[in-house]
Amino acid sequence: PYVTGVGGTRFVDELTLPWNDSNNSNNGSVLGYLPEVSWDDAFQYSTGGGASVLVSKPAWQTGNGVPNDGARDVPDLAFAASPDHDGYLICSHGSCVNGFQDSQSNLDVIGGTSAGAPTFAGLLALVLEQKGPGSRLGNINPNLYSLAQISPNAFHDVAAGTNTVVCQAGSPNCQPSGQMGY
């Protein structure tokens, strides 16, 4: 219950996104928040999440958008996760020779919540660097939920989309439709 659950989102491309026609002096082209839905690319690739049936809601898990269900809800936050829609570009062991492209002009794109968790860990490493040598963060969750209450614009409640996947008929929580999820 004290681990920070990191889920996944997908950027919505069905809308007109706030992009500049060219990059600014910092190579930025986005003009505002990019709308997101929960990550669910297909068959079995989606974010996890939901309400615990074993763990009650911790006192710190409160705020706008947090269900009043008495259960520990996860994820606590989410990062872009779809490798098929604006995934993370990576270089490994000298694989990139032209920007993010390899010698055949291919891109190495990754995604999933397995990319979101290290992204969050990197952000926390920057926080620790700012705090100075010997600093510790401890359980970050109370601070995250407190920050969301103090500065609501720091986070966006992603309440659209699903994380349903196909399930084996008769397995626990498998609906008659042959799917399960939230």
N, C-alpha and C positions, 0 to 999 in steps of 0.2 A: 503493500500500500504506500510505501514512501519513495518508490522509484518514480521518476518523471517519465510518464508514458508519452512517447513521441509517435504521432500518427502521420498520415499522409494526405495531401490534397492534390488536386489537378486544376490548372488554370483553365478558365472557361474561354473558349475561342469563338463561341457563338455570338458574342457581343462585340461591339466596336471597342477595341482596347485603346487605352490612352497612350499612344506611342507618338514620338516625334518622327518626322521623316528622316532625320539624321541625328547622329550622336552629338552630345554637347562636349565641352572641353574635358570632361571626366569620362567620356565614352558611355554616358548614360543616355537612354532614349525613352524610357518609360516616364510618363507624366503623372502617374498616380497609382493607387492601389489596383492590382490586377484581381478581378473577381475569381473566387475559388469555389470548388465543390469537393466533397470527400473523394478520395482517390478510389476509383473502381474501373480499371481499364478493360477487364474482360474476365472470362471464365474463373480463374482463381487468383487474380492479381488485384488486390484491393487492400485498403487500410483496415486495421483491426479497431476494435473499440466497443464500448458498451458499458453496462452497469454490472458491477460485481454482485454475485449471489452469496459471496462468502465474507466480504469486507464491508463494514459500514463506512459511511461518508466521514472522512476526517474533518475536524473543526475548521481547518484552513480552506477546504474546498467549497468556497462560496463565491457568489458574484453573479453578474449579469450573464445569462445564457447557461449557467450551471443548473442542471436538473435538481429539483427539490425532491429527490427520490430516496434519500437515506442511504444510498449505496455509493461506494467508491466508483466514480466514473472515470473512464480513460478514453481517449488520450487526454493529457493535460494541455498539449499544444501539438501543432502539426506543421510540417514543412512540405514543399512541393515534392511529389514522389513519383509521378508518372514518367517513366523513361521514354514513353511514346509521345509525350506532350510537354515540351520544355524541360527535358531531363538535365542532369548535371553532366557537363563536359569534363573529362579527366585526361590527364597525361600520366604515364607510369613508365619509369625506367627509360626515359629518353624516347618514348613512343611518338611524341609530338615534334614534328620538324617544321611545320608551317602553321603558327598559331596553335590551334587545338587539333590540327589535321596530322595524320600519319603520312608516311611517304607515298601512299596511294590516294591521298586526299580524303581518307575516311575519318569520321569522327568517332571517338569512343564515348558513348553516352550510357550513363547508369541512372538508376532511380530506385524507388521503393523506400519503405520506412528504414531499410538498412542504410540508406544514404541520409535520411533525415536525422537519425540519432547521432552520427558523427558530426553533422552540420551543427547541431545544437551543442555538442561537446566542444566544438571549435569556438562557438560564441561564448560559452562559459570560460574557456581558456583565456579569451580576451578580457573578460570580466576579472578573472584572477590576476592577470597581468596588470590591469589598472589598479587593483587593490594593493598590489605590492608583494614582495617576498614573504613567505611564511603564512600568507592568507589562506583561508579555507572558506568554502561556501556551505558545507553541510547539506541538509535537505533544502533544496532550492524551491520546492513546491509552495510553501507558505509565502515566500517572496514573490513568486510568479502571480499567484492569485491576488496578493495584496497590490502588486503593481497594476494588475488589470482593473482593480477597483479604483485606485488613485488616478490612473491615466488610461481611461477606457479606449482611447484611440491607438494605444500601443499594440492592441491585439484586434483581430477580426474574428467574430464568431462564425465559423463555417457550419451552417445548419442545412445546407442543400446537398443533395446527392445521397448515395447509399454505399454500403460496403457488402452488399449481398453477393453470395457465391452459390454455386451449385453444390448440393449435398446429396448423400446417399439416402434414399427413402428408408425411413425407419430409424435413422441415426438420431441421437438426442438433438432436440431443437430444430430438426429439419421440418420445414412447413410442407403441407400437401402439394404446394407448387414445385417442390424439389429444390427450394432455395432457403438459405438462412442468412441472417445478418441484420443490420440495423438500417 
